[in-house]
Every structure is written in structure tokens, then in C-alpha cells.
Amino acid sequence: MTELADQTIKMFGADWCRDCRRTKAQLDELGVAYTYIDLVAEPDAADVARDISGRTNIPVVLYPDATHQVEPSNADVETKLRELKVI
């Protein structure tokens, strides 16, 4: 496996977003290290999330292998984390 430059999972979201709160809670419960980008506190980051996903929906979860998920289910997130051997 090739070493990736950035091994950090990034999650773009907002506290008013129910799906964002759910995904954030899942990552916390699983003990997964990630960087949370609060789009209310950092509104310019919404452009970054949109550039990644091509959509305005949140949360956007960016993985170290440069893939991403938009509004993922808990099962989708867990499957991806297992694929990356994070859990």
C-alpha cells in the first residue's frame, strides 16, 4: 500500500444538520481520528466541500484515499472505514 500524503479523514458539516451530527457521533463512537470542518464557523469551507463533492449536500466525508461520501449512511461509513483498515 502506498503511503498517502494526508492520512486524515475530513468531515465537512454543520451542527444544525441531523446527518452531520449522526456521522460525527459515529466517528466519535468508533474512536476514529478525523478533522471536523464546521461550515458555520468556516463558511468559505463550503466552497471546498462543494468542489470535492460537486454538490451542496452535507456532510461530505473525505477519506485519505481521496474518495468521498456525501450524506453517507452509517453502514456506508463503516464499510469505507473497514476498507481503509481504520477500524
C-alpha positions, -999 to +999 in steps of 0.1 A: +000+000+000+013+034-010+017+060+018-007+088+012+004+124+019-026+132+041-039+103+063-066+125+079-103+119+074-120+152+070-157+158+076-174+190+064-206+196+082-228+219+104-243+214+138-278+222+125-276+192+101-290+160+115-270+138+091-238+156+101-245+151+138-251+114+132-219+109+111-199+128+136-213+107+165-205+076+146-169+086+140-166+096+177-181+063+189-157+043+167-127+063+180-118+073+145-094+103+142-108+130+119-108+167+113-142+183+115-147+214+094-177+234+108-193+252+078-210+277+101-177+287+117-158+285+083-183+294+056-156+296+029-150+258+035-185+252+020-168+260-014-142+234-007-168+208+002-188+216-030-156+214-051-150+179-036-185+165-040-200+186-068-230+191-046-242+213-018-254+185+004-236+178+037-220+160+054-191+155+030-166+129+043-132+130+026-110+099+031-072+096+029-075+077-004-091+108-020-125+093-022-155+109-006-191+103+005-220+127+006-247+122+032-234+087+038-254+062+059-237+047+090-233+014+070-216+033+042-191+050+065-184+017+084-178-002+051-154+025+039-135+026+073-131-012+071-119-010+035-093+016+046-084-006+077-092+023+100-114+001+121 
